[in-house]
Amino acid sequence: MKNVLIFIGILIVAAFIGFSWYVGGVNHVVALDESVKSGWAQVENQLQRRNDLIPNLVATVKGFAKQEMGIFTEVTRLRSQWGQAKTIDEKIDNAGAMSGALSRLLLVAENYPALKSDQNFLTLQSQLEGTENRIAVERMRYNEGVQAFNTYIRTFFGSFFAGQKGLTQPAVYFKADEKSKEVPQVSF
């Protein structure tokens, strides 16, 4: 009888340990998934902040650089595309294109001495530069969350737990598109 009680006790402890391990694994994959979603939300917040600053920056530069209509048209088009983007991939592509367009816009501004000394422009440029830095930080944090999630769902036990919650698709990394890696060229 004593051996049966010991055996039952061992089974209860083993079941408790197994259940705790299962719950911990499922909770971990959920936490990683939420970290990725939260990271992306922060990226979107900063991209939206940039989009909110753009009309003011464009209006300020436009007053000085009337002949540079092409870049203004492109920035305006990309800004409206941001609002229409539905998927993370579309938003990532748009953000990369916008980064390149803003670089060209700021290069245009460099060629207008009066603009470079205008306080409104300097404030907007500083705000935009700060926002670009925030975007870079949030992209990095998002990609770190994606890496942790993707790594976990590819491990032996992680894939089991991810399958339990239907989280088997790897998250998408935020990568700069090829156009935004090019050095902007401005010619008059």
N, C-alpha and C positions, 0 to 999 in steps of 0.2 A: 504494500500500500504506500509506503514511504517513497519508493522508487517511482510510482505512478504520479504522486504529487510533485516530485522533483521534475519529472518529464513534462508534466502539464505546465509547471512554472517556467521551464525553459522554453516551451512552445509559446507561451504568452509573451515572454520577454522578446523572443525572436520575432513574433508577429508585430509587437509594438515597434521594434527597431525597423523592421521592413516597412511598416506603414509610415513611420516617421521619415525614412529615406525616400519613399515614394512621394509623399506630400512635399518634402523639401525640394526634390528634383522638379516637380511640376511647378511649384512656386518660383523656383529659380528661373525657369524658362519664361514664365509670365513676366517676372521682373525685368529680364533682359529685353523682352519684346516691348514693354512699357518704356524702358530706357531709350530704345530706338525711336519710338513714337514721340516721346518728350523731346529728344534731341532734334528731330525733324521739326517739331513745332517751334523750337527756338530759332532754327534756321529760317523758317517762314516768317517769324516775327521780325527778324533783322532784314530780310529781303523786303518785307512790307514797309519797314521804316525807310529803306532806301527808296522804294517806289514813291513814298510820300514826299521825300525831299526833292525828287527829280524835277517836278514841275517848277519849283522855285529856282532851282539851279539853271534849268533850261531858259526860263524867262529872263533871268539875270544875264546870262551869257548871250542870249538872243539879241538883247538890246545893243550889245557891242559888236556882235559878229553876224550881221545880217546876211552876208554872203555864204555862210556855212549851213544852209538850209538842209542839206543832205543828212548831216549828223543829227540835227534836231528831229527830222522826220523818222530816222531810224530809232532814236531813243524813245520817241512817242509811241512808235509801233511796238517796240519791245515791251514797253510799260503796259500797253493794253493787252499784249499776249500773256503777260504774267497773270492778269486777272482772269483770263480765259483758261489757263492751264489747269487741268484736272488731276493728273497723276504726278507722282513724285518725279518720274523721269522727265515729263514735260517741264516741270518747274526747274529741275536741275539744268536742263538744256537752255531754258530762257535765262536763268540767272547767269550762266556762263556767257551767253551772248550779250547780256546787259553789261557785264563787267568790261567786256571789250569795247562796247559803245561808249561807256562812261570814260574809259581811258582816252579814247579819241576826243571826246568832248573836252576833257581837261587839257589835252594837248592843244586844242584849238584856243582855249582860254589863255594858254601860255603866250600866244602871239599877240595879245592885246594888252599893252602896258597899263592903260587906264583901268581895264577890267581887273588886272592883277592887284591893283591898289584899292579897289572898291571894297568897302567894309562888308557889304551884303554878300558879295561873291566870296570873300575870304571866310566869312562865317559859314556859308553854305558848303564851301569846299572842305572846311575843317569838319563839319558835321558829316559830310559824305565820306571823308577819309576815315573818320572814327567808325562810321557804320560799316565800311568795307572791312575794317579790322575786326569788328564784332562778328561780321558774317564769317570771316576766316576762322575765328575761334569757335563759333558754333558749328561750322562745317567739320572742323577737326573733332569736336566733341561728338557730333553725330556719327562720324565715321568710326570713332573709337567704340561707340555703342553698337554700331553695325558689326564691327569686327568681333566684339565679345559675343554677340548673339549668333552670328554666323559660325564662329568657332564652336560654340556650345552645341548648336544643333547638328554639327558634323561629328561630334564625339559619340562614342558608343552609347552611353547611357543618355546623353543629351538628346540624341535623335529619338530615343524611345519616349522621353518626356515631352519633347516637342510634338511628336506624333499624337500623344494623348490630348494635347490642346489644339491640334490642327495648325501648328506653327512650323511647318516643314519647309516653307519657301525662304530662301536666304533674302535678307534685306538688301536694298540697293545702296551702293556707296555713292557719295557725292563726289564727282570728278569734274575737273575743269574741262570744258570742251576744247577741241583743237584750235578753234578760232580765237579763243580768249588767251591762248598762249603766244599768239603772234604779237610782235611789236607793232603798235599802231602807227600808221603813216598818215601824216597830214600834209597836204600840199595846197598851195594857193595859186 
